[in-house]
Amino acid sequence: MKWKTKITQLTGIKYPVIMGAFAGVGRANFAAKFSDSGGLGIITALNFNTNGVFREELQLMKNLTNRPFGINFSIMPPETAKRVSNPKNEKYYLDFVDIALDNGVKIFTTSAYQAPNIGKKIHKAGGLWFHKCTTLKHAQSAENMGADAITLVGLEGTGFKNPLQNTTLVNITMAKRLLKIPIIAAGGIGDARGFLAALAMGADAVCFGTAIMATEECGVPQSYKKKLIKQDIFDPEYYKKIFHFQLKDKTIWSPAAGHIKEIIPLKSFIGNIISDAEKILRSWGYRGEEFSTL
Ligand SMILES: Cc1cc2nc3c(=O)[nH]c(=O)nc-3n(C[C@H](O)[C@H](O)[C@H](O)COP(=O)(O)O)c2cc1C
């Protein structure tokens, strides 16, 4: 089946699936496999401390894949930036944006805090700028600043929690009414039903974070992956993870962990999502050879 959405059309990817940003493991080896599996692999710039190592990583990525990929800039909010000596704020990343553009990168994601100057730089060079946020207000604000798409992270997602955050269902269905630009659903998605549900709710693609942490290519230790696949979904701490910002315990994972049962290659993870989604569509009576949300 051919998958067609506003995001597959904008980016040239085969399936409407986008890799999350990952502090620590969001590097070329992992991202290239995501791109080669038909999605949009993302290198997280936060993981590189000098222009030189960032440039080398881009070179490695270009050697590893010829499929589309993107770069994420996770922006430290001003309060956090004040507390560190070398804050990774918008200014910090401006050289990285130039290096990526010089290396032919066309797709960029920003997250964690507003990044209008990065967005402007990307647009001036003809690139695409996707912004990731957790609330509808921030999504509207990023659209007004000119973002080309929004990733909205629901309460189920890993990472930054905002007290005003909604669930993925509320986020995406409402965003569909409020925004004009394409929407990428994030938070708690880890199987074909979640993937199809997100598209039905109005998303043009989904973003995978936790769900790909136990893939063979993810750079976390094998012991983490083993804990992840053993996550007991009836453990009371697992429920708390949704609501309690302070729960940093790495032995408890976010809701998408409940879907992961084995350590498999990224290509199988994405392949399974797509083939299971196609089976579900067939079981609903869908007979077409193309699935389009355009
Ligand atoms: C280990 C880990 C590290 C992450 N690091 C970042 C980061 O540096 N910047 C960012 O914007 N999001 C980060 N995220 C969030 C993901 O990019 C994505 O938005 C989120 O995982 C989606 O929710 P899910 O985990 O339910 O799929 C991280 C997620 C995980 C699991």
The ligand as an SDF file (V2000), in Angstrom:
LIG
                    3D

 31 33  0  0  0  0  0  0  0  0999 V2000
   15.5280    8.7910   25.9870 C   0  0  0  0  0  0  0  0  0  0  0  0
   14.7680    9.9480   25.4060 C   0  0  0  0  0  0  0  0  0  0  0  0
   15.4290   11.1490   25.1810 C   0  0  0  0  0  0  0  0  0  0  0  0
   14.7330   12.2350   24.6350 C   0  0  0  0  0  0  0  0  0  0  0  0
   15.4130   13.4160   24.4050 N   0  0  0  0  0  0  0  0  0  0  0  0
   14.7630   14.4490   23.8060 C   0  0  0  0  0  0  0  0  0  0  0  0
   15.4560   15.6540   23.4670 C   0  0  0  0  0  0  0  0  0  0  0  0
   16.6440   15.8120   23.7010 O   0  0  0  0  0  0  0  0  0  0  0  0
   14.7650   16.6470   22.8510 N   0  0  0  0  0  0  0  0  0  0  0  0
   13.4310   16.5230   22.5560 C   0  0  0  0  0  0  0  0  0  0  0  0
   12.8470   17.4410   21.9890 O   0  0  0  0  0  0  0  0  0  0  0  0
   12.7520   15.3960   22.8780 N   0  0  0  0  0  0  0  0  0  0  0  0
   13.3740   14.3680   23.4770 C   0  0  0  0  0  0  0  0  0  0  0  0
   12.6930   13.2140   23.7640 N   0  0  0  0  0  0  0  0  0  0  0  0
   11.2470   13.1280   23.4420 C   0  0  0  0  0  0  0  0  0  0  0  0
   11.0160   12.4600   22.0880 C   0  0  0  0  0  0  0  0  0  0  0  0
   11.6650   13.1580   21.0540 O   0  0  0  0  0  0  0  0  0  0  0  0
    9.5120   12.3870   21.7620 C   0  0  0  0  0  0  0  0  0  0  0  0
    8.9470   13.6770   21.6990 O   0  0  0  0  0  0  0  0  0  0  0  0
    8.7580   11.5840   22.8060 C   0  0  0  0  0  0  0  0  0  0  0  0
    9.5200   10.4750   23.2140 O   0  0  0  0  0  0  0  0  0  0  0  0
    7.4230   11.1130   22.2540 C   0  0  0  0  0  0  0  0  0  0  0  0
    6.7190   10.3930   23.2200 O   0  0  0  0  0  0  0  0  0  0  0  0
    6.8090    8.7830   23.3710 P   0  0  0  0  0  0  0  0  0  0  0  0
    8.0480    8.5170   24.1660 O   0  0  0  0  0  0  0  0  0  0  0  0
    5.5830    8.4280   24.1190 O   0  0  0  0  0  0  0  0  0  0  0  0
    6.8650    8.1960   21.9950 O   0  0  0  0  0  0  0  0  0  0  0  0
   13.3540   12.1100   24.3150 C   0  0  0  0  0  0  0  0  0  0  0  0
   12.7070   10.8770   24.5170 C   0  0  0  0  0  0  0  0  0  0  0  0
   13.3870    9.8080   25.0560 C   0  0  0  0  0  0  0  0  0  0  0  0
   12.6530    8.4960   25.2540 C   0  0  0  0  0  0  0  0  0  0  0  0
  1  2  1  0
  2  3  1  0
  2 30  2  0
  3  4  2  0
  4  5  1  0
  4 28  1  0
  5  6  2  0
  6  7  1  0
  6 13  1  0
  7  8  2  0
  7  9  1  0
  9 10  1  0
 10 11  2  0
 10 12  1  0
 12 13  2  0
 13 14  1  0
 14 15  1  0
 14 28  1  0
 15 16  1  0
 16 17  1  0
 16 18  1  0
 18 19  1  0
 18 20  1  0
 20 21  1  0
 20 22  1  0
 22 23  1  0
 23 24  1  0
 24 25  2  0
 24 26  1  0
 24 27  1  0
 28 29  2  0
 29 30  1  0
 30 31  1  0
M  END
$$$$
